């Protein structure tokens, strides 16, 4: 009980399972991904992932990997493999939406990068499912057999 004339202040803390995903939190998350890809330094986004994250992407077959990658280390290792050789990466969110139950977010990404003498673009969607306020599952949607959009070649610069 508070002393006379003083207002009792209670601190309320959300448990991780009570955290809600908002457009603002998705925007902050995606900004961190953009910075990580621009460096490139994926270790800077490690804390966004649940330790037991599941990563699903059609890209795995192009690298002779299983369709389901489990764990934060394996996830970051695979993502690093997919951007190996890419430079001047620009990761940009075009659209996003939050689904409250279960806590999830859809993000449409434009991913521009240099590979050799070409500037290329990949556009894909990501579905994030959250667990304890962290990314518990990350699933990418796109056609990995289709060609990248060519934005320019060395002669176009």
N, C-alpha and C positions, 0 to 999 in steps of 0.2 A: 504494500500500500504506500502511496506517495505521502510525503509530509504535507501538512496543511498549507494550502496556497500553491502547491506544486502539482503539475499535471503528470500523471504516471505515463511514461512512454514505454510501449512494448515494441520489441523488434520482432518483426515477422520475417522468417526466412522460408523461401520456397525450397522444398525438397527437389532433387533433380527430376523426379518423376512428375512434378507439378509444373515444371517449366513449360511455357507455351512458345510455340514457334510463331513468329510474326513476320510480316513483310520486311520490317526493319532489321530483324535478326537474320533473315535470309540475305538481305542486301549487304549486311556487314560480313556475313560468311563469304559471299561471292566476291566481295571486294578483296578479301584476304586471299582467295584463290587467284584472282587477277594479279595481285602483287607477287604471289608465289610463282606463278607461271612466267611473269615478266623478268624475274631475277635470273634464271629459274632456281628456286629453292623450296622444294616441297616439304622440307622439315618444318617450315614455318606454319604449316596448316595441320600438323600432326595432332594438335590438341583439339581440333574440330571433330575428330573421329573417336567413336567408341572403340575400346581395345579389340572387341570382337566384331568389328564392322565386316559386312559382306559387300563385296564389289562385284557387280554384274555388268558385262559389256560384250557386245558382239566382236569387239576388237581382240578379245583374248584368243580367238581362233587364229588370227593372223600372226600371233606370236607363239603358236603351239602351246597355249596355256589352257588350263581347265576353264570352263565357262563361269565358274564360281570361285572367286578369290576371297579367302577368309583371313581376317586379322589386319591390324593397322600397318604393320611392317610390310606384309605382302602386298597390300593395297598401294601404299606409297611407292614401293619398289616397281610395281607394274605400271603405275601412272608415269613414273620417271622413264621407264623403258619406252613408253609410247611417244614421249616427246624428245627422245634422244635424237640429236642431229638438227632439231628445230631451233631457230634463233628468232629474236625480235618477236616474241609471242605477245599477242594482244587478246586477252580473254574478256569478252563483253557480254553482259546479260541483256537479252532482247526483251524477254517476257518472264514473269514469274507469278506463281500463285501458291497460296498456302491452303492446305487441307487440314482442318482442325482435328478430326478424329478418323483414323489414327493420325498422329502428328506427322505430317508429310509436307513436302514442297516440290513443285514442278518448276524447273528453270530451263529456258531455252537460251542456248549459248552460241555466240559467234566466236570462233576461235581462229584468228588470223596468225600466220607464222611464215617465216622464211625457211625454205628447204632448198639448199643449193642455191641456184640462181633465181628461183621462183618464189613469188609471194603467193601463198595459198590460203584458202578458207575452208573450214569445216563448220557446219552448223548441226547441232544436235540438242537433244533434250535430256535432262537429268531428272530422275525422280529420287528424292531423298526421303528416307524414313528415319525418324529420330528415336533414339533410345537414351533415356536419362539425360535428355537435352543435347545429345551429341549425335553425329551421323552414325546410324546403326546399319543402314543399307544405302548404297549408292548404285543406281542402275541407269546406264546410258542407253539411249535409243537413237539409232541412225543406221544407215546402210554402209558398212565398211567396204563393200565391194564396189561402190560407186566412186568416181574420181572426185578429187577435191576441186573446188572452184579455183581457177587460176586468176589471180588478181593482176599479176604482172610478171614479166620475165626480165632478165637482166638487161635486155635491150630496150625495155620500156621505161627505165628509170631516168 
